[in-house]
Amino acid sequence: DPGFVNKSVNTVSPLSSASNPRTGLSVVWDQSSQKILAGGDARHIRVWDAAAELKAMDIPTGAGPSAVSCMSLGHHGSQVVAVGFTDGSVRTYDTRLSPSDAKVKTWREHSQRVVNVTMKYNQIICGSESGEVRVIDTKTSSAPLAVSTGHNLTTLAVHPNSDIFACGTTSRHSNGSTVSNLMVYNTNGVLLNTIKPQDWLMTHRLSPVTCMTFHKHNVLLGVGCIDLNVSVYSMSDFTMTTKR
């Protein structure tokens, strides 16, 4: 139906109509409330009621010209969303409140774009392009743990039921080539393993990592790279710290 298509495009387009179209669109799905939350270059987070097929509300970000770069919902049934921004800030919003009162808290732990943010119990784990990862305690509003990977961060994944997270990083070699690493930490900041391109266990050069996700129950990490390869790493890969 052309009328339906045109209506959908006109409704969604304000989320990507700001001056910086390169930020893209971040979307999360709230299973318990059957709502979709979407954010991007616009200065609001749009909440859609999927069951009613209607817009529920627009939440002002309060972040000025900074765009939404990533979002994460809390535990099952929670209607609090954590949002990372291009200015390095992380904000939480309660979708049960009115749009003007929805913003709960702001943290300014990073100086560069937030690559990924994950809400997990009483923690928010977030990482920025500078290569720094912060673990924020939402009860005390402090960030007692800061991990610096020493490289540019391209992607970050947090295991939903285990105290580990993985960082995909890139750095520039002295000869001008780009070197990619996959670094795995626990939430105490201890580096468990770094999988490097020159590791003898690798069958091919590790291309820049573009996306990662952990298995919900098992300690398995799926990694997608720019060269179209997809790899899966297991617990033995994460805990190996020396070559055998």
C-alpha positions, 0 to 999 in steps of 0.5 A: 500500500503506497499510502502506508509506506509514505506515512511510515517514512514521513513518521520515522524520518525526523530521527535522522534529519539532523545536521550529522546524518552519519550517527545512524539509528539506535533501536531497542525492543522492550518485550515486557511493554511491547514498545520500541525505543529509537534514537539517532540524530534528533534531540529526542528518543521516540517510544513506539507502542507496537501493540497499538501501532502508535507513537507513545511519546517523544522523550527529550534527550537534554543533550543539546546537539549531541546525537544518540549513539547506543541504547540499552534497557535494564533487566526484564520488566525494567522500563529504564533505558541507558543511552550513550551519546556522541559527546561521551555522556551516558544518560538514563531515562524512565519511560514510565514518567512524563517526557519532561520528567523522564531523564533520571541521571547523567554521567560524563565519564568519557570525552569521545563518542560512546560505542556501546552501553549495557545496563546489567543489574546495578551496573552500567558498562559503557565504552568510548571510541578512545578505548576506555571502558567504565563500569558505573555503579547505579546505586552510588552513581560512581564509576569505580572501575575504568579500563583503558584498552590503549587502542581505539574501540570499535565495538563492545559486548557484555555477557548478560549472565557472566561477569565478562566483557569483550572489546574490539579494538584497532590501532595503527602499526608503525608501517601504516597498517591497521592492527585489530585486537580482541580483548576480553576482561572481567568486570573487575578490570582484569584482562583475561586474554588478548587475541592478536593477529599474529597469534599462532592459533589464528588461521587468518589475519583478524580484520577490524571487528564490526560487531560482537554478541555473547550467547545468553547462557553459554560463554560463547562470543560471536564476532563479525569482521569487516572482511565478512568473516564470522568467528565464534570464541569459547571460554578456553579462548577467553582464559588462555593468557599464554601460548601453549 
